[in-house]
Amino acid sequence: MKRHSVSKATIIKWHKREDVEDRSHRAHTLHTTLSAAQELIVVETAPPAGVASG
């Protein structure tokens, strides 16, 4: 454990998994609620779906 800089908790967590694929670190649910005005701003300023910015 020490030589790989991995905690015991991480080893236990990975040992319980069925695969070794990397997983997202993003939350599965969003705990933020936007007001109608905030949502309108986001929708109006967001680029069209499928269009990459850059």
mmCIF file of the N, C-alpha and C atoms, coordinates in Angstrom:
data_MODEL
# 
_entry.id   MODEL 
# 
loop_
_atom_site.group_PDB 
_atom_site.id 
_atom_site.type_symbol 
_atom_site.label_atom_id 
_atom_site.label_alt_id 
_atom_site.label_comp_id 
_atom_site.label_asym_id 
_atom_site.label_entity_id 
_atom_site.label_seq_id 
_atom_site.pdbx_PDB_ins_code 
_atom_site.Cartn_x 
_atom_site.Cartn_y 
_atom_site.Cartn_z 
_atom_site.occupancy 
_atom_site.B_iso_or_equiv 
_atom_site.pdbx_formal_charge 
_atom_site.auth_seq_id 
_atom_site.auth_comp_id 
_atom_site.auth_asym_id 
_atom_site.auth_atom_id 
_atom_site.pdbx_PDB_model_num 
ATOM 1   N N  . MET A 1 1  ? 0.831   -1.189 0.000   1.00 0.00 ? 1  MET A N  1 
ATOM 2   C CA . MET A 1 1  ? 0.000   0.000  0.000   1.00 0.00 ? 1  MET A CA 1 
ATOM 3   C C  . MET A 1 1  ? 0.874   1.251  0.000   1.00 0.00 ? 1  MET A C  1 
ATOM 4   N N  . LYS A 1 2  ? 1.837   1.296  0.895   1.00 0.00 ? 2  LYS A N  1 
ATOM 5   C CA . LYS A 1 2  ? 2.667   2.482  1.044   1.00 0.00 ? 2  LYS A CA 1 
ATOM 6   C C  . LYS A 1 2  ? 3.482   2.756  -0.227  1.00 0.00 ? 2  LYS A C  1 
ATOM 7   N N  . ARG A 1 3  ? 3.992   1.725  -0.837  1.00 0.00 ? 3  ARG A N  1 
ATOM 8   C CA . ARG A 1 3  ? 4.845   1.927  -2.014  1.00 0.00 ? 3  ARG A CA 1 
ATOM 9   C C  . ARG A 1 3  ? 4.050   2.397  -3.225  1.00 0.00 ? 3  ARG A C  1 
ATOM 10  N N  . HIS A 1 4  ? 2.737   2.193  -3.225  1.00 0.00 ? 4  HIS A N  1 
ATOM 11  C CA . HIS A 1 4  ? 1.909   2.621  -4.348  1.00 0.00 ? 4  HIS A CA 1 
ATOM 12  C C  . HIS A 1 4  ? 1.127   3.892  -4.025  1.00 0.00 ? 4  HIS A C  1 
ATOM 13  N N  . SER A 1 5  ? 1.317   4.450  -2.845  1.00 0.00 ? 5  SER A N  1 
ATOM 14  C CA . SER A 1 5  ? 0.623   5.667  -2.412  1.00 0.00 ? 5  SER A CA 1 
ATOM 15  C C  . SER A 1 5  ? -0.888  5.529  -2.500  1.00 0.00 ? 5  SER A C  1 
ATOM 16  N N  . VAL A 1 6  ? -1.398  4.387  -2.086  1.00 0.00 ? 6  VAL A N  1 
ATOM 17  C CA . VAL A 1 6  ? -2.833  4.120  -2.109  1.00 0.00 ? 6  VAL A CA 1 
ATOM 18  C C  . VAL A 1 6  ? -3.267  3.778  -0.688  1.00 0.00 ? 6  VAL A C  1 
ATOM 19  N N  . SER A 1 7  ? -4.378  4.388  -0.261  1.00 0.00 ? 7  SER A N  1 
ATOM 20  C CA . SER A 1 7  ? -4.848  4.131  1.095   1.00 0.00 ? 7  SER A CA 1 
ATOM 21  C C  . SER A 1 7  ? -5.507  2.752  1.184   1.00 0.00 ? 7  SER A C  1 
ATOM 22  N N  . LYS A 1 8  ? -5.602  2.263  2.390   1.00 0.00 ? 8  LYS A N  1 
ATOM 23  C CA . LYS A 1 8  ? -6.259  0.977  2.626   1.00 0.00 ? 8  LYS A CA 1 
ATOM 24  C C  . LYS A 1 8  ? -7.731  1.050  2.218   1.00 0.00 ? 8  LYS A C  1 
ATOM 25  N N  . ALA A 1 9  ? -8.367  2.201  2.455   1.00 0.00 ? 9  ALA A N  1 
ATOM 26  C CA . ALA A 1 9  ? -9.769  2.377  2.079   1.00 0.00 ? 9  ALA A CA 1 
ATOM 27  C C  . ALA A 1 9  ? -9.961  2.250  0.571   1.00 0.00 ? 9  ALA A C  1 
ATOM 28  N N  . THR A 1 10 ? -9.010  2.780  -0.199  1.00 0.00 ? 10 THR A N  1 
ATOM 29  C CA . THR A 1 10 ? -9.094  2.685  -1.663  1.00 0.00 ? 10 THR A CA 1 
ATOM 30  C C  . THR A 1 10 ? -8.956  1.237  -2.109  1.00 0.00 ? 10 THR A C  1 
ATOM 31  N N  . ILE A 1 11 ? -8.052  0.506  -1.505  1.00 0.00 ? 11 ILE A N  1 
ATOM 32  C CA . ILE A 1 11 ? -7.868  -0.903 -1.853  1.00 0.00 ? 11 ILE A CA 1 
ATOM 33  C C  . ILE A 1 11 ? -9.138  -1.689 -1.553  1.00 0.00 ? 11 ILE A C  1 
ATOM 34  N N  . ILE A 1 12 ? -9.745  -1.433 -0.407  1.00 0.00 ? 12 ILE A N  1 
ATOM 35  C CA . ILE A 1 12 ? -10.986 -2.129 -0.037  1.00 0.00 ? 12 ILE A CA 1 
ATOM 36  C C  . ILE A 1 12 ? -12.092 -1.786 -1.025  1.00 0.00 ? 12 ILE A C  1 
ATOM 37  N N  . LYS A 1 13 ? -12.197 -0.505 -1.397  1.00 0.00 ? 13 LYS A N  1 
ATOM 38  C CA . LYS A 1 13 ? -13.227 -0.070 -2.339  1.00 0.00 ? 13 LYS A CA 1 
ATOM 39  C C  . LYS A 1 13 ? -13.039 -0.752 -3.696  1.00 0.00 ? 13 LYS A C  1 
ATOM 40  N N  . TRP A 1 14 ? -11.819 -0.797 -4.202  1.00 0.00 ? 14 TRP A N  1 
ATOM 41  C CA . TRP A 1 14 ? -11.552 -1.419 -5.498  1.00 0.00 ? 14 TRP A CA 1 
ATOM 42  C C  . TRP A 1 14 ? -11.727 -2.927 -5.441  1.00 0.00 ? 14 TRP A C  1 
ATOM 43  N N  . HIS A 1 15 ? -11.446 -3.515 -4.305  1.00 0.00 ? 15 HIS A N  1 
ATOM 44  C CA . HIS A 1 15 ? -11.581 -4.967 -4.168  1.00 0.00 ? 15 HIS A CA 1 
ATOM 45  C C  . HIS A 1 15 ? -13.048 -5.395 -4.313  1.00 0.00 ? 15 HIS A C  1 
ATOM 46  N N  . LYS A 1 16 ? -13.976 -4.516 -3.918  1.00 0.00 ? 16 LYS A N  1 
ATOM 47  C CA . LYS A 1 16 ? -15.409 -4.828 -3.998  1.00 0.00 ? 16 LYS A CA 1 
ATOM 48  C C  . LYS A 1 16 ? -15.970 -4.653 -5.405  1.00 0.00 ? 16 LYS A C  1 
ATOM 49  N N  . ARG A 1 17 ? -15.216 -4.001 -6.307  1.00 0.00 ? 17 ARG A N  1 
ATOM 50  C CA . ARG A 1 17 ? -15.704 -3.733 -7.655  1.00 0.00 ? 17 ARG A CA 1 
ATOM 51  C C  . ARG A 1 17 ? -15.601 -4.961 -8.540  1.00 0.00 ? 17 ARG A C  1 
ATOM 52  N N  . GLU A 1 18 ? -16.464 -4.993 -9.562  1.00 0.00 ? 18 GLU A N  1 
ATOM 53  C CA . GLU A 1 18 ? -16.465 -6.104 -10.502 1.00 0.00 ? 18 GLU A CA 1 
ATOM 54  C C  . GLU A 1 18 ? -15.574 -5.849 -11.705 1.00 0.00 ? 18 GLU A C  1 
ATOM 55  N N  . ASP A 1 19 ? -15.164 -4.590 -11.924 1.00 0.00 ? 19 ASP A N  1 
ATOM 56  C CA . ASP A 1 19 ? -14.299 -4.265 -13.053 1.00 0.00 ? 19 ASP A CA 1 
ATOM 57  C C  . ASP A 1 19 ? -13.193 -3.327 -12.577 1.00 0.00 ? 19 ASP A C  1 
ATOM 58  N N  . VAL A 1 20 ? -12.284 -3.009 -13.469 1.00 0.00 ? 20 VAL A N  1 
ATOM 59  C CA . VAL A 1 20 ? -11.178 -2.119 -13.107 1.00 0.00 ? 20 VAL A CA 1 
ATOM 60  C C  . VAL A 1 20 ? -11.168 -0.864 -13.983 1.00 0.00 ? 20 VAL A C  1 
ATOM 61  N N  . GLU A 1 21 ? -12.287 -0.591 -14.645 1.00 0.00 ? 21 GLU A N  1 
ATOM 62  C CA . GLU A 1 21 ? -12.386 0.580  -15.504 1.00 0.00 ? 21 GLU A CA 1 
ATOM 63  C C  . GLU A 1 21 ? -12.477 1.853  -14.665 1.00 0.00 ? 21 GLU A C  1 
ATOM 64  N N  . ASP A 1 22 ? -11.895 2.933  -15.183 1.00 0.00 ? 22 ASP A N  1 
ATOM 65  C CA . ASP A 1 22 ? -12.021 4.219  -14.520 1.00 0.00 ? 22 ASP A CA 1 
ATOM 66  C C  . ASP A 1 22 ? -13.473 4.662  -14.542 1.00 0.00 ? 22 ASP A C  1 
ATOM 67  N N  . ARG A 1 23 ? -13.887 5.324  -13.498 1.00 0.00 ? 23 ARG A N  1 
ATOM 68  C CA . ARG A 1 23 ? -15.253 5.821  -13.410 1.00 0.00 ? 23 ARG A CA 1 
ATOM 69  C C  . ARG A 1 23 ? -15.237 7.327  -13.240 1.00 0.00 ? 23 ARG A C  1 
ATOM 70  N N  . SER A 1 24 ? -16.342 7.947  -13.589 1.00 0.00 ? 24 SER A N  1 
ATOM 71  C CA . SER A 1 24 ? -16.471 9.389  -13.480 1.00 0.00 ? 24 SER A CA 1 
ATOM 72  C C  . SER A 1 24 ? -16.413 9.816  -12.017 1.00 0.00 ? 24 SER A C  1 
ATOM 73  N N  . HIS A 1 25 ? -15.860 10.994 -11.791 1.00 0.00 ? 25 HIS A N  1 
ATOM 74  C CA . HIS A 1 25 ? -15.832 11.569 -10.448 1.00 0.00 ? 25 HIS A CA 1 
ATOM 75  C C  . HIS A 1 25 ? -16.971 12.558 -10.260 1.00 0.00 ? 25 HIS A C  1 
ATOM 76  N N  . ARG A 1 26 ? -17.773 12.744 -11.307 1.00 0.00 ? 26 ARG A N  1 
ATOM 77  C CA . ARG A 1 26 ? -18.890 13.671 -11.241 1.00 0.00 ? 26 ARG A CA 1 
ATOM 78  C C  . ARG A 1 26 ? -20.036 13.082 -10.428 1.00 0.00 ? 26 ARG A C  1 
ATOM 79  N N  . ALA A 1 27 ? -20.800 13.951 -9.830  1.00 0.00 ? 27 ALA A N  1 
ATOM 80  C CA . ALA A 1 27 ? -21.955 13.520 -9.048  1.00 0.00 ? 27 ALA A CA 1 
ATOM 81  C C  . ALA A 1 27 ? -22.994 12.873 -9.958  1.00 0.00 ? 27 ALA A C  1 
ATOM 82  N N  . HIS A 1 28 ? -23.684 11.882 -9.452  1.00 0.00 ? 28 HIS A N  1 
ATOM 83  C CA . HIS A 1 28 ? -24.735 11.215 -10.216 1.00 0.00 ? 28 HIS A CA 1 
ATOM 84  C C  . HIS A 1 28 ? -26.000 12.054 -10.256 1.00 0.00 ? 28 HIS A C  1 
ATOM 85  N N  . THR A 1 29 ? -26.170 12.889 -9.255  1.00 0.00 ? 29 THR A N  1 
ATOM 86  C CA . THR A 1 29 ? -27.330 13.773 -9.205  1.00 0.00 ? 29 THR A CA 1 
ATOM 87  C C  . THR A 1 29 ? -26.858 15.195 -8.961  1.00 0.00 ? 29 THR A C  1 
ATOM 88  N N  . LEU A 1 30 ? -27.602 16.152 -9.464  1.00 0.00 ? 30 LEU A N  1 
ATOM 89  C CA . LEU A 1 30 ? -27.283 17.552 -9.293  1.00 0.00 ? 30 LEU A CA 1 
ATOM 90  C C  . LEU A 1 30 ? -28.109 18.098 -8.130  1.00 0.00 ? 30 LEU A C  1 
ATOM 91  N N  . HIS A 1 31 ? -27.442 18.654 -7.138  1.00 0.00 ? 31 HIS A N  1 
ATOM 92  C CA . HIS A 1 31 ? -28.129 19.139 -5.947  1.00 0.00 ? 31 HIS A CA 1 
ATOM 93  C C  . HIS A 1 31 ? -28.297 20.655 -5.964  1.00 0.00 ? 31 HIS A C  1 
ATOM 94  N N  . THR A 1 32 ? -28.295 21.231 -7.154  1.00 0.00 ? 32 THR A N  1 
ATOM 95  C CA . THR A 1 32 ? -28.459 22.663 -7.307  1.00 0.00 ? 32 THR A CA 1 
ATOM 96  C C  . THR A 1 32 ? -29.730 22.930 -8.105  1.00 0.00 ? 32 THR A C  1 
ATOM 97  N N  . THR A 1 33 ? -30.506 23.866 -7.663  1.00 0.00 ? 33 THR A N  1 
ATOM 98  C CA . THR A 1 33 ? -31.729 24.231 -8.371  1.00 0.00 ? 33 THR A CA 1 
ATOM 99  C C  . THR A 1 33 ? -31.585 25.660 -8.869  1.00 0.00 ? 33 THR A C  1 
ATOM 100 N N  . LEU A 1 34 ? -31.865 25.866 -10.143 1.00 0.00 ? 34 LEU A N  1 
ATOM 101 C CA . LEU A 1 34 ? -31.799 27.200 -10.715 1.00 0.00 ? 34 LEU A CA 1 
ATOM 102 C C  . LEU A 1 34 ? -33.178 27.840 -10.703 1.00 0.00 ? 34 LEU A C  1 
ATOM 103 N N  . SER A 1 35 ? -33.178 29.139 -10.523 1.00 0.00 ? 35 SER A N  1 
ATOM 104 C CA . SER A 1 35 ? -34.444 29.867 -10.654 1.00 0.00 ? 35 SER A CA 1 
ATOM 105 C C  . SER A 1 35 ? -34.787 29.927 -12.139 1.00 0.00 ? 35 SER A C  1 
ATOM 106 N N  . ALA A 1 36 ? -35.998 30.322 -12.460 1.00 0.00 ? 36 ALA A N  1 
ATOM 107 C CA . ALA A 1 36 ? -36.412 30.413 -13.858 1.00 0.00 ? 36 ALA A CA 1 
ATOM 108 C C  . ALA A 1 36 ? -35.533 31.416 -14.607 1.00 0.00 ? 36 ALA A C  1 
ATOM 109 N N  . ALA A 1 37 ? -35.181 32.528 -13.958 1.00 0.00 ? 37 ALA A N  1 
ATOM 110 C CA . ALA A 1 37 ? -34.336 33.545 -14.588 1.00 0.00 ? 37 ALA A CA 1 
ATOM 111 C C  . ALA A 1 37 ? -32.930 33.009 -14.854 1.00 0.00 ? 37 ALA A C  1 
ATOM 112 N N  . GLN A 1 38 ? -32.364 32.276 -13.877 1.00 0.00 ? 38 GLN A N  1 
ATOM 113 C CA . GLN A 1 38 ? -31.041 31.696 -14.046 1.00 0.00 ? 38 GLN A CA 1 
ATOM 114 C C  . GLN A 1 38 ? -31.044 30.667 -15.173 1.00 0.00 ? 38 GLN A C  1 
ATOM 115 N N  . GLU A 1 39 ? -32.067 29.838 -15.215 1.00 0.00 ? 39 GLU A N  1 
ATOM 116 C CA . GLU A 1 39 ? -32.165 28.822 -16.263 1.00 0.00 ? 39 GLU A CA 1 
ATOM 117 C C  . GLU A 1 39 ? -32.247 29.477 -17.638 1.00 0.00 ? 39 GLU A C  1 
ATOM 118 N N  . LEU A 1 40 ? -32.988 30.548 -17.758 1.00 0.00 ? 40 LEU A N  1 
ATOM 119 C CA . LEU A 1 40 ? -33.113 31.264 -19.020 1.00 0.00 ? 40 LEU A CA 1 
ATOM 120 C C  . LEU A 1 40 ? -31.754 31.794 -19.477 1.00 0.00 ? 40 LEU A C  1 
ATOM 121 N N  . ILE A 1 41 ? -30.978 32.334 -18.557 1.00 0.00 ? 41 ILE A N  1 
ATOM 122 C CA . ILE A 1 41 ? -29.637 32.847 -18.879 1.00 0.00 ? 41 ILE A CA 1 
ATOM 123 C C  . ILE A 1 41 ? -28.758 31.708 -19.389 1.00 0.00 ? 41 ILE A C  1 
ATOM 124 N N  . VAL A 1 42 ? -28.781 30.582 -18.717 1.00 0.00 ? 42 VAL A N  1 
ATOM 125 C CA . VAL A 1 42 ? -27.963 29.433 -19.121 1.00 0.00 ? 42 VAL A CA 1 
ATOM 126 C C  . VAL A 1 42 ? -28.364 28.958 -20.511 1.00 0.00 ? 42 VAL A C  1 
ATOM 127 N N  . VAL A 1 43 ? -29.658 28.823 -20.741 1.00 0.00 ? 43 VAL A N  1 
ATOM 128 C CA . VAL A 1 43 ? -30.150 28.329 -22.025 1.00 0.00 ? 43 VAL A CA 1 
ATOM 129 C C  . VAL A 1 43 ? -29.788 29.300 -23.153 1.00 0.00 ? 43 VAL A C  1 
ATOM 130 N N  . GLU A 1 44 ? -29.919 30.600 -22.905 1.00 0.00 ? 44 GLU A N  1 
ATOM 131 C CA . GLU A 1 44 ? -29.630 31.596 -23.937 1.00 0.00 ? 44 GLU A CA 1 
ATOM 132 C C  . GLU A 1 44 ? -28.157 31.748 -24.245 1.00 0.00 ? 44 GLU A C  1 
ATOM 133 N N  . THR A 1 45 ? -27.294 31.487 -23.266 1.00 0.00 ? 45 THR A N  1 
ATOM 134 C CA . THR A 1 45 ? -25.849 31.687 -23.474 1.00 0.00 ? 45 THR A CA 1 
ATOM 135 C C  . THR A 1 45 ? -25.119 30.400 -23.840 1.00 0.00 ? 45 THR A C  1 
ATOM 136 N N  . ALA A 1 46 ? -25.767 29.269 -23.722 1.00 0.00 ? 46 ALA A N  1 
ATOM 137 C CA . ALA A 1 46 ? -25.122 27.990 -24.049 1.00 0.00 ? 46 ALA A CA 1 
ATOM 138 C C  . ALA A 1 46 ? -25.027 27.827 -25.560 1.00 0.00 ? 46 ALA A C  1 
ATOM 139 N N  . PRO A 1 47 ? -23.917 27.241 -26.037 1.00 0.00 ? 47 PRO A N  1 
ATOM 140 C CA . PRO A 1 47 ? -23.811 26.997 -27.480 1.00 0.00 ? 47 PRO A CA 1 
ATOM 141 C C  . PRO A 1 47 ? -24.816 25.925 -27.901 1.00 0.00 ? 47 PRO A C  1 
ATOM 142 N N  . PRO A 1 48 ? -25.201 25.913 -29.159 1.00 0.00 ? 48 PRO A N  1 
ATOM 143 C CA . PRO A 1 48 ? -26.134 24.888 -29.637 1.00 0.00 ? 48 PRO A CA 1 
ATOM 144 C C  . PRO A 1 48 ? -25.566 23.486 -29.392 1.00 0.00 ? 48 PRO A C  1 
ATOM 145 N N  . ALA A 1 49 ? -26.429 22.544 -29.123 1.00 0.00 ? 49 ALA A N  1 
ATOM 146 C CA . ALA A 1 49 ? -25.999 21.166 -28.867 1.00 0.00 ? 49 ALA A CA 1 
ATOM 147 C C  . ALA A 1 49 ? -25.223 20.636 -30.071 1.00 0.00 ? 49 ALA A C  1 
ATOM 148 N N  . GLY A 1 50 ? -24.121 19.960 -29.785 1.00 0.00 ? 50 GLY A N  1 
ATOM 149 C CA . GLY A 1 50 ? -23.321 19.358 -30.845 1.00 0.00 ? 50 GLY A CA 1 
ATOM 150 C C  . GLY A 1 50 ? -22.278 20.292 -31.442 1.00 0.00 ? 50 GLY A C  1 
ATOM 151 N N  . VAL A 1 51 ? -22.232 21.530 -30.969 1.00 0.00 ? 51 VAL A N  1 
ATOM 152 C CA . VAL A 1 51 ? -21.269 22.496 -31.485 1.00 0.00 ? 51 VAL A CA 1 
ATOM 153 C C  . VAL A 1 51 ? -20.154 22.643 -30.458 1.00 0.00 ? 51 VAL A C  1 
ATOM 154 N N  . ALA A 1 52 ? -18.937 22.336 -30.868 1.00 0.00 ? 52 ALA A N  1 
ATOM 155 C CA . ALA A 1 52 ? -17.793 22.446 -29.965 1.00 0.00 ? 52 ALA A CA 1 
ATOM 156 C C  . ALA A 1 52 ? -17.305 23.891 -29.924 1.00 0.00 ? 52 ALA A C  1 
ATOM 157 N N  . SER A 1 53 ? -16.947 24.347 -28.737 1.00 0.00 ? 53 SER A N  1 
ATOM 158 C CA . SER A 1 53 ? -16.391 25.696 -28.633 1.00 0.00 ? 53 SER A CA 1 
ATOM 159 C C  . SER A 1 53 ? -14.891 25.618 -28.796 1.00 0.00 ? 53 SER A C  1 
ATOM 160 N N  . GLY A 1 54 ? -14.301 26.667 -29.247 1.00 0.00 ? 54 GLY A N  1 
ATOM 161 C CA . GLY A 1 54 ? -12.858 26.636 -29.371 1.00 0.00 ? 54 GLY A CA 1 
ATOM 162 C C  . GLY A 1 54 ? -12.398 27.576 -30.334 1.00 0.00 ? 54 GLY A C  1 
# 
